[in-house]
């Protein structure tokens, strides 16, 4: 049974960016918003030293991760090249992210919401792993598919939050140097 999530805490999360790749990304509804929110999440990962991982679906055909995001990655970020739609189906994925730690919340975002994000999140939940989906950092070519998938993941037990909620929950309080460093990302 997956633990019911109430709030995110910086020492209890890891970030997973799924398949935001250059050939498909421009065709995703709201891709500029997804890029902006991804950059906010990446800044938070660096600042708060949150473990960060990313995947690429068949990069030979879909290309590498979006260049603007790659430039913002923390150093030495682990990358998994995959063929399965669900990251959990790909051999070695659990080892890649450091195992199926049930005390760690997987904060997931990327594309496409109704394919790779939904399959991964559902499989993580089935495996007892707590998951938070960043609602405004996921997308699909068809926005209706995105919305249906977000509702399905929420009903299945995923915490679904916008980027600002994720970052502010992880910061926990105002007035700190970390808070001040993140503030320009939300003005």
C-alpha positions as CSV (number, residue, x, y, z in Angstrom):
1,X,0.0,0.0,0.0
2,X,1.4,3.4,-1.0
3,X,1.7,5.9,1.9
4,X,-0.8,8.7,1.6
5,X,1.1,11.9,0.7
6,X,0.3,15.1,2.6
7,X,3.3,17.4,1.9
8,X,6.6,17.3,0.2
9,X,9.8,17.7,2.2
10,X,13.2,18.4,0.7
11,X,15.1,15.5,2.4
12,X,12.4,13.0,1.3
13,X,12.1,13.5,-2.5
14,X,13.9,12.7,-5.7
15,X,13.1,14.2,-9.1
16,X,12.5,12.3,-12.3
17,X,12.2,14.2,-15.6
18,X,10.7,11.9,-18.3
19,X,11.4,12.2,-22.0
20,X,11.4,15.9,-22.7
21,X,13.2,15.5,-26.0
22,X,13.9,17.9,-28.8
23,X,12.0,16.3,-31.7
24,X,8.7,15.7,-29.9
25,X,8.7,18.6,-27.4
26,X,7.7,21.4,-29.9
27,X,4.6,19.5,-30.7
28,X,3.4,19.3,-27.1
29,X,0.6,21.6,-26.1
30,X,2.0,24.3,-23.7
31,X,5.7,23.2,-24.3
32,X,7.0,26.7,-23.4
33,X,5.2,26.6,-20.0
34,X,6.6,23.1,-19.4
35,X,10.1,24.3,-20.2
36,X,9.8,27.3,-17.8
37,X,8.4,25.1,-15.0
38,X,11.1,22.5,-15.7
39,X,13.8,25.2,-15.3
40,X,12.2,26.2,-12.0
41,X,12.3,22.6,-10.8
42,X,15.9,22.1,-11.9
43,X,16.9,25.3,-10.1
44,X,15.3,23.9,-6.9
45,X,17.0,20.5,-7.4
46,X,20.4,22.3,-7.6
47,X,19.7,24.6,-4.7
48,X,18.2,22.0,-2.4
49,X,20.5,19.2,-3.5
50,X,17.6,17.0,-4.5
51,X,18.6,13.8,-6.3
52,X,17.7,14.2,-9.9
53,X,17.3,11.6,-12.7
54,X,16.1,11.8,-16.3
55,X,15.1,9.5,-19.1
56,X,15.1,9.6,-22.9
57,X,12.7,7.5,-25.0
58,X,14.6,6.1,-28.0
59,X,16.9,9.1,-28.4
60,X,18.1,7.8,-31.8
61,X,14.7,8.6,-33.2
62,X,13.3,11.3,-30.9
63,X,16.6,13.1,-30.2
64,X,18.3,14.2,-27.0
65,X,16.7,16.1,-24.1
66,X,15.7,19.7,-24.9
67,X,18.9,21.8,-24.9
68,X,17.7,24.5,-22.6
69,X,17.0,21.9,-20.0
70,X,20.2,20.1,-20.5
71,X,22.1,23.3,-19.9
72,X,20.3,23.8,-16.5
73,X,20.9,20.2,-15.2
74,X,22.9,19.8,-12.0
75,X,26.3,18.2,-12.7
76,X,26.7,14.5,-13.3
77,X,23.0,13.7,-13.7
78,X,22.1,10.1,-14.3
79,X,20.4,9.4,-17.6
80,X,18.5,6.3,-18.7
81,X,17.9,5.6,-22.3
82,X,14.7,3.6,-22.6
83,X,12.3,1.9,-25.0
84,X,9.4,1.0,-22.7
85,X,6.7,3.6,-22.1
86,X,6.7,2.9,-18.4
87,X,10.1,3.6,-16.9
88,X,9.3,0.8,-14.4
89,X,9.2,-1.7,-17.2
90,X,12.7,-0.8,-18.4
91,X,15.4,-3.2,-17.2
92,X,17.5,-1.6,-14.6
93,X,15.2,1.4,-13.9
94,X,14.9,0.6,-10.2
95,X,18.6,0.3,-9.8
96,X,19.0,3.5,-11.9
97,X,17.0,5.6,-9.4
98,X,18.4,3.9,-6.3
99,X,15.8,1.2,-5.8
100,X,12.2,1.2,-4.8
101,X,12.6,3.2,-1.6
102,X,9.2,3.6,-0.2
103,X,10.2,6.4,2.1
104,X,11.2,8.6,-0.9
105,X,8.6,10.6,-2.8
106,X,9.2,10.4,-6.6
107,X,8.4,13.9,-8.1
108,X,7.7,13.2,-11.7
109,X,7.3,15.5,-14.8
110,X,7.8,15.3,-18.5
111,X,6.0,14.1,-21.7
112,X,3.7,12.7,-22.8
113,X,1.3,12.7,-19.8
114,X,-1.1,10.1,-21.1
115,X,1.6,7.7,-22.2
116,X,5.0,7.6,-20.4
117,X,4.1,9.7,-17.4
118,X,0.9,7.9,-16.6
119,X,2.3,4.4,-17.2
120,X,5.3,5.2,-15.0
121,X,3.3,6.8,-12.2
122,X,0.7,3.9,-12.2
123,X,3.5,1.3,-12.0
124,X,5.3,3.2,-9.2
125,X,2.1,3.4,-7.2
126,X,1.4,-0.3,-7.8
127,X,4.9,-1.0,-6.5
128,X,4.1,1.0,-3.3
129,X,6.3,4.0,-4.2
130,X,4.8,7.4,-3.3
131,X,4.5,9.8,-6.3
132,X,3.9,13.5,-6.9
133,X,3.1,14.6,-10.4
134,X,4.0,18.2,-11.3
135,X,0.7,19.2,-13.1
136,X,2.0,22.2,-15.0
137,X,5.3,20.6,-16.0
138,X,3.7,17.7,-17.9
139,X,2.1,17.7,-21.3
140,X,0.7,15.9,-24.3
141,X,0.1,16.8,-27.9
142,X,-3.6,16.9,-27.1
143,X,-4.4,18.8,-23.9
144,X,-7.5,16.7,-23.3
145,X,-5.3,13.6,-23.0
146,X,-3.1,15.4,-20.5
147,X,-6.1,16.4,-18.3
148,X,-7.7,12.9,-18.4
149,X,-4.3,11.3,-17.4
150,X,-3.8,13.8,-14.5
151,X,-7.3,12.9,-13.1
152,X,-6.6,9.2,-13.4
153,X,-3.2,9.5,-11.6
154,X,-4.8,11.5,-8.9
155,X,-7.6,9.0,-8.4
156,X,-5.0,6.2,-8.3
157,X,-3.2,8.0,-5.4
158,X,-0.6,10.3,-6.9
159,X,-0.3,13.8,-5.4
160,X,-0.9,16.2,-8.2
161,X,0.5,19.7,-7.6
162,X,1.7,22.7,-9.7
163,X,5.4,23.7,-9.8
164,X,5.0,26.6,-7.4
165,X,3.4,24.3,-4.8
166,X,6.2,21.7,-5.2
167,X,9.0,24.3,-4.8
168,X,7.4,26.2,-1.9
169,X,6.7,22.9,0.0
170,X,10.3,21.9,-0.5
171,X,11.6,25.3,0.7
172,X,9.3,25.1,3.7
173,X,9.7,28.7,4.8
174,X,10.4,32.2,3.7
175,X,13.3,34.5,4.6
176,X,16.0,31.9,4.0
177,X,18.8,32.3,1.4
178,X,17.2,29.4,-0.5
179,X,13.9,31.1,-0.6
180,X,15.5,34.3,-1.8
181,X,17.4,32.4,-4.5
182,X,14.2,30.8,-5.8
183,X,12.0,34.0,-5.6
184,X,13.0,35.4,-9.0
185,X,11.8,32.2,-10.7
186,X,8.2,33.0,-9.6
187,X,8.1,36.8,-10.1
